[in-house]
Each structure stands twice: as structure tokens, then as C-alpha cells.
């Protein structure tokens, strides 16, 4: 088995049908771009997921291993939180 680097933090962004329509797809693109271009203390990976089964709170994303769940967010809120995590 090969080894691979495990990131310090992971942002899971739901891009399922409801979340995608309410900003999930745009957030995924913006957060992926930010992580590629902004280097911080922690390595952060952005992963798109299809569904969290929390459609009534769409859009939804999750930051691990901190177990932070965000619902009905704006891109600005998530990007600010992500920047704060990368700086810590």
C-alpha cells in the first residue's frame, strides 16, 4: 500500500441538488481556489460530497476534524472561517 499525505483540516461541501442550487457548487469552486492560492499554517483540503441528507438546511458544509457544521451559509462566511482556520 502506498502512503499519502493526510491534510490537517478538510472542508466537505455538499453539492447535491438543493445545496448545489443554493450556493454549494459556487462555494466549492471558490474554496478550492482559495486553498490552492493561499498558504497557511494548516493544510486544508476541499472535498465535494453529493448529499448530507440535511436538505432543509441547504446549503450545508462541514469542517473536520473540528466537527463544525454550517447551514444556510453565505460564501463570505465560509471563506472567512476557512481563512481563520488556515492562519491559526
C-alpha positions as CSV (number, residue, x, y, z in Angstrom):
1,X,0.0,0.0,0.0
2,X,1.2,3.5,-0.8
3,X,1.3,6.3,1.6
4,X,-0.3,9.7,1.0
5,X,-0.4,12.9,3.0
6,X,-3.3,13.5,5.2
7,X,-4.5,17.1,5.4
8,X,-4.8,18.9,8.8
9,X,-8.3,20.0,8.0
10,X,-11.0,19.0,5.5
11,X,-13.9,21.2,4.2
12,X,-16.7,19.0,2.9
13,X,-19.0,20.9,0.7
14,X,-22.4,19.4,-0.3
15,X,-23.1,20.0,-4.0
16,X,-26.2,17.8,-4.1
17,X,-29.3,19.1,-5.9
18,X,-30.6,21.5,-3.3
19,X,-27.3,22.6,-1.8
20,X,-25.8,23.0,-5.3
21,X,-28.6,25.3,-6.4
22,X,-28.3,27.4,-3.2
23,X,-24.6,28.1,-3.5
24,X,-22.8,24.8,-2.8
25,X,-21.2,24.5,-6.2
26,X,-20.0,28.1,-6.2
27,X,-18.6,27.7,-2.7
28,X,-16.7,24.5,-3.7
29,X,-15.1,26.4,-6.6
30,X,-14.2,29.4,-4.5
31,X,-12.9,27.4,-1.5
32,X,-10.8,25.1,-3.8
33,X,-9.3,28.1,-5.5
34,X,-8.5,29.8,-2.1
35,X,-6.8,26.7,-0.7
36,X,-4.6,26.4,-3.8
37,X,-3.5,30.0,-3.8
38,X,-3.4,30.9,-0.1
39,X,-0.8,29.0,2.0
40,X,-1.4,28.9,5.8
41,X,-0.2,27.1,8.8
42,X,-2.5,24.2,8.2
43,X,-3.0,22.2,5.1
44,X,-6.7,22.3,4.1
45,X,-8.4,20.1,1.5
46,X,-11.8,20.8,0.0
47,X,-13.9,17.8,-0.9
48,X,-17.3,17.9,-2.7
49,X,-19.8,15.5,-1.5
50,X,-23.2,14.6,-3.0
51,X,-25.5,14.7,-0.1
52,X,-25.6,15.1,3.7
53,X,-29.3,14.4,3.9
54,X,-29.9,17.8,5.5
55,X,-31.6,19.4,2.6
56,X,-33.9,21.5,4.6
57,X,-30.8,23.4,5.9
58,X,-29.3,23.8,2.4
59,X,-26.6,24.8,1.7
60,X,-24.6,22.7,4.1
61,X,-20.8,22.2,4.6
62,X,-18.7,20.6,7.3
63,X,-15.1,21.2,8.6
64,X,-13.3,18.2,10.0
65,X,-11.7,17.2,12.4
66,X,-13.3,20.1,14.3
67,X,-16.8,18.8,13.5
68,X,-18.1,22.3,12.6
69,X,-21.4,22.2,10.6
70,X,-22.5,25.3,8.7
71,X,-26.1,25.6,7.3
72,X,-27.7,28.3,5.2
73,X,-24.3,30.0,4.9
74,X,-23.0,32.7,2.6
75,X,-19.8,32.2,0.7
76,X,-18.3,35.1,2.5
77,X,-18.9,33.4,5.9
78,X,-17.3,30.2,4.9
79,X,-14.3,31.8,3.3
80,X,-13.7,34.0,6.3
81,X,-13.9,30.9,8.6
82,X,-11.6,29.0,6.3
83,X,-9.1,31.8,6.2
84,X,-9.1,31.9,10.0
85,X,-8.5,28.2,10.2
86,X,-5.6,28.4,7.8
87,X,-4.0,31.2,9.9
88,X,-4.3,29.5,13.4
